[in-house]
């Protein structure tokens, strides 16, 4: 049982929207002081992010347009876990779809919750090395272009505000740590 002082007991849950990759619900919760409150929660499909190094130690990144912020972003390869698919298999598939390479060496690193104040969105990070060419078709609603970047250049892009995607910032910081070990 979670720490009683901080636990919020769900009294009621109402689904507002049920879409392809997310669901929006409003939960009524009972607080520790016996008062009630509403929590708007985005249930999001689990995803993966891949820190993929090429043979020269550069990091694979993808550019794509993101409608939510109306901009082209620079991000690590990533994608959603399909039903009955293990996250490591998703990571392998996404690398083939987005970058055109299969990882001969891939390992799980850690999980991240992007913003637990309103979503259960969870991303599992993997590091991939020893890549061999192996392309899968991108999803029909996807248009990404892959490029390699020096980790230090990506770090500078973070400092300059050019790279703003949270999962990619975490990945670059982790890659920089790995490079310095």
N, C-alpha and C positions, 0 to 999 in steps of 0.2 A: 504494500500500500504506500502511495506517495506520502511525503511529509504532510501530516494532517493540517498543519497551520496554513499551508499554501494550496491545498487540494481544493478544486472546484468540482462539485458533484453535478453531473448533467441531469437535468430534470426533464428536458424536452429537446428534441432536435427536429428542425424543419428544413427540408431540402428546397432551396429557391431555384437552383439551376443544376441540371445534370448534363454535362457536355462530353465531348470526345476525350479530353485529357484532364478535365477538372470538374469538380462539383462544388457549388456554393451552398453552405447551410448556415442556419442561425440556431445556435444552441442557447437554451435558457439554463443558467447554472446557479447553484446555491453556493454562496460564499461562506467562508469560515464564520463570519459574524451573523449568519442566518439570513442575510439579505440576498436578493436575486439580481442577476445581471444578464445581459445578452452578449454572446460572442459570435461574431461573423467569422466563419472559418472556410478557407479554401482547401478542399481535399484535392491534392494533386498527385498525379501518377508519378511513381518513383522514376528517377533518372540516373544517368551515369555521366561522368566527365573524365576525359582521358588526357593525361600528361604524356604525350607521345614524342619521343626523341628520335631524330633522324640519325644517320651514321656519323654525322659531324657534331652531334650534341646540341643541335638546334631543335627548337620546339615547334611542332606542327600546330598551326592556328587556322581557323576558317573565318572568312568574311561572309556576312549575310545581312540582309535587310531584316530589321525587327519592327514590325508594325506598332507594337505597344509604345515604343519611344520614337518612331518615325525616323530611324537612322540605320545606317550600315554599321554593324558592330564587328569587332575582332574578338573571337572567342576560341576556347579550346574545343576540340571535337567533343560532342556530347549528344545525348539522345535519351528517349524514354524507353523504359523496360517494358517489353510486351508481356502479355499474360503468359504464364508458364515458361518464361525465359529467365535464366539466371543473369544477374547484373554483369558478370564477367563475359558472358556470351553477348550481351548487348554492347559492351565496350568493344569487343572484337568486330561485331557487325558494323557499328557506327564508324569505326576507323576505316573499314573497307568502303563504306558508302561515302563518307565525307572526305577522306584523304586518299583512298586508293591503295592502302597497305594493310596487311595482316600482321599482327604482332606475334613473333615467335616467343617473346618473353613479355609476359604481362602479369602484374600482381596488384592485389587490392591494397589501398593505402588507408582510407578512412571515410567516414560518412559526414555529411554536412546538412544541417537544416537551414534553409535560406533565410527564413524570417518567421520563427515559431510564434510570434505574436498574433499571426492571422492565418498561417498555412502550415500544413504538415509536410510540405515539399521537402523531399529528402534526396540528396545526390550522393552517390557512391563514387569515390575517386579511385582511379587506377593509373599506374605508371606502365607505359609500354615502350619496349626497346626491341632491337633486332627485327626491324620491319622488312617484310618482303612484299613486292608488288602483288596486289590482289584486289581488284576493284569490283564492288557491287553497285548496282544502280541506286541513285539517290531516290528518296521517297518522291512521289509525283508532286507534292506540294512544297518541295524543298529546292532551294537554289543556293548552294554554297560553293565557295572557291577556296582551295587550300593553299597555304604558303608556309614556309619555314622562317623562323626568326631567331636571332641570337637572344638568349635569355636576358642578358644585360640590356639589350635594346628594348625588350618588352618591359623590363623593370623601369626604365626611363619613361616609357609610354604611360605607365601607371603614375609615376611622379608628375608627369605633365598633364594628366587628366585625359589622355587620349584613349586609354584602355579603362573602361568603367564597368565591365561585366564582372559581377562578384565572384563567380566560380572561376573565371579566368585569372582574376587577381590572386585568388588563393593558389591556383595552379602555378602561376609564375613565381610567387614567393616560395612555394615548395620546391620548384625546379631550381631556383637560385640557391636554396639551402643545399640541395643535392649536389649542385655544381661545386659548391664551396667545401664539401666534405672530403 
